[in-house]
Amino acid sequence: MARQSPYPPELRRRAVRMVAEVRPDYPSEWSAMKAVATKLGVKHAETVRSWVRQDQVDAGARLGTTTEDSVELKRLKRENAELRRANEILKAAAGFFAAELDRPHRY
């Protein structure tokens, strides 16, 4: 199960917006991210950096897996695992019933 973020989605969106707004005031994007992280009480500037990068991917400005694709991929992986378990159960049941048919029966 995925770990829940301690930061609400609105804080993430606000941080991304703030980085875009204050970027011209700083010599680099990283320094703008550090400043925004400090202002919003985010423990690590790297967290803000990952939010900004993911937002860029979701907007199509950067290559990568979008949030929507990631959610779909996780759903498909869970479904695949469930189907594999069901197949194993069916194989075991088929083996059991095949063995029953091979046994000699008294009538």
C-alpha positions, 0 to 999 in steps of 0.5 A: 500500500502506498504511503500517504503524504503528510502534505495536502494536495492544495499545499502541493498545488500552491507550492507549484504555483508559488515556484512559478511566480517567484522564479524570476526573483531568484538566480536559479529554479532550485533557489526558488524551490528552497525559498518556497519550501521554507515559506510553506513549512515543507521539510525538504526542498527536494519535495517541492522540486518533485512536485514541480517536476511532476506538474511539468510532466502532467502538463506535457512540458517534460517527459515522464509518466503522468499521474493519471498513467501512474494510477492506471498502471497501479490499478492494472498491476493489482488486477494482474496479481489478482488474476494470477492468484485466480489462475493458480487456484483454478490450476490446483482445482483442475489438478485435483479433479483430474486426479479424481478421474484417474482413480479406479472406482468401484461400482 
